Amino acid sequence: MSELKVNEEIEVIEEPMHIKEVEIKLKDEIDIYKEEEPIAFTCEKEPVKQEKLVLINPQRLHPKNKPCQCNNCNKGFAHNSNFIKHQRRPAREKPYECKHINKAGEKPYQCSKCGKDFSSNDTITEPQRIQTGEKIYQCSQCDKAFSLKGNLIKHKRTHTGEKPGQCSQCDNDFSHNSNLVRHYTTNNGAKPYQCSQCEKSFLKNCKLIQHQRIHTGEKPYQCSQCDKAFSQKGNLIKHNRRHTGEKPYECSQCDKAFSDNRDLVQHQRIHTGEKPYQCSQCDKAFSLVGNLTTHKRTHTGEKPYQCSQCDKDFSHNGNLIRHQKTHTGEKPYQCSQCKKSFSKKDTLIEHQRIHTGEKPYQCSQCYKTFSHKDNLKLHKRTHTGEKPYQCSQCDKAFLHKGDLIKHHRIHTGEKPYQCSQCNKAFSQNSSLINHRITHTGKNPYHT
């Protein structure tokens, strides 16, 4: 107790002092004893022994009793040892150096495949696994494996349902932090990555990089089996399936399989009848966005596809391709039974029904069947009474477009059918045929 009493009577130093002055004053006023005690530093290979200074005076534990003050930042310390440690920081003094730990920023290990530098040998292995495809982290609940441990941790959340990331604005939960960030920026309308050439903005930097290739024409992803190159890696992967024949996306309702997931989604609408793309100008809806785009041209009259040989315009690219075959005379589709050739594959399929007698298009009201889809469409108007082709000069309307064309000639006086023997002209072909009997005396409708 006497020793404690003596220490309690020690005068507390309030004035700021230099480090040497503090050391002398403390030696005079405080009993210091040295105790050898092992202290484990960050290196597990080589624990370092250091003398630990123990101050007997309990008053120095009180926050107000901080006799050691730094001249640089005015910070006070109760213990001399802490003051000395603090003084070393500005000068970056490191008296205890471990030979096993790398210096800050040092990256002595280099990957032999990509040349990238790493701070430890262990960190090289993860990028190498990505390059080699090695997957050492196996999910215990399914057969999936991963090359990175972090990806396994994320994957496990699909089993546990864990969603550690929560949006502060709408309380939505997310299993991945990246999904939370994407959700947050979407809700706030933030698109921080802007193209310098067209001012288009993107949520993610990788999307901006992909977009910029439109301007630069860069196609860094080259197919190893042919000369094709792509601006996006995903497009190369899809293209490679043409060479391999791989079709990983299989329909659950039929046996069809697809190389692209988007094709599967579109195909499934055949089974569901879903038509998510609706025209804003009429009630028509479509299962494919491309079909809606094409349909809209019936309202706008737009014909963006022009023939280079005759300047004729078309609303569909497919119609332009078919038309161009009239210039080349190309008929690549040949019937195997009668050797007749066609410029369009659809026309060949329709023609083949003459041989097979197939009539796949059935009326839902009277069960009559047809070999051509257009014939079924025309037939349905007999049930609905629809007459979509209306004369612009009178109130008459017609089931068929051809009937409207014939009717127009009454108003215009046009007579395109001319007799080769007497030059008499007629508005309808049937009238010309009947007229020819007067010259030949032969009725073409009787054998």
Long-range contacts (C-beta under 8 A, 24 or more apart in sequence): 3-31, 3-56, 4-56, 7-31, 7-56, 7-57, 7-58, 8-57, 8-58, 8-59, 10-57, 10-59, 12-59, 12-65, 12-67, 13-67, 14-67, 16-69, 16-71, 16-74, 17-67, 17-68, 17-69, 18-71, 19-68, 19-83, 19-84, 19-87, 22-67, 22-68, 22-80, 22-83, 23-80, 25-67, 26-67, 26-80, 30-55, 30-56, 30-57, 31-56, 32-56, 41-96, 41-98, 42-98, 42-101, 43-98, 43-100, 43-101, 45-100, 46-98, 46-99, 46-100, 48-96, 48-98, 50-96, 53-79, 53-80, 53-81, 55-79, 55-80
